[in-house]
Amino acid sequence: MFLPFRFLRAAALCLSLAPMAGEAAAGEALVAVAANFAEPMAALEAAFEKESGHALTVSTGSTGKLYAQIAGGAPFDAFLAADSERPARLEAEGRAVAGSRFTYAAGRLALWSADPALIGADGAAALREAKFRRLAIANPDLAPYGAAAMQILAALGLDETLRPRIVMGENIGQAYAMIASGNAELGFVALSQIAGEPAKGSRWAPPGSLYAPIRQDAVLLKRAADNEAALAFLAYLKTDAARAVMERYGYAR
């Protein structure tokens, strides 16, 4: 029996549009990421997309500002914060999928200057000597790394002494930019921001005893409960391959 040509053409078109057997449909996810994690996120994004076939769109900013955007209805699918407080709050408010929250990284702080001679082996001494006009930090009301910086200064008894010299960026990325540009002689940045620059400037890693652990939590947002790309990416963050990338950027497990 011969089939009409128009039928054959339609059938061929349907076959050409259908996915191959066993081929998973690629998905997309919009991920809100704390500014301190921007560089490792770029590496993780590329590796994840290559491995999974999914596509991510990343938006970075201060944890406080990203939280406010999510609470205001911004269409993010997953949130990688610089603290544990905001993801927990989103979960409690019903804006995140219950039980999806986990710690993906532990952040560390560094005192950094673009001047190779400004910070010696004892960074606390450099702060006490105060041979600088401006000390950059992230806004402690918006960014956990800024709050940690103020904890360090308070532990050293320098928070009030140095307060007139403090300049604030909205997030840790802006604090880094102020130091890199010379608008501030030194400041507190995420260790991850300078992990790949061993020969640039001078630095000091404050003891962990001077500030509360920076536990960074991720959470799946309610609108993405069935988003395969977002689910797959959060699962990828728990793999040894992803953790190796984070460690390379100075994050602890």
Disulfide bonds with the S-S distance in Angstrom:
none
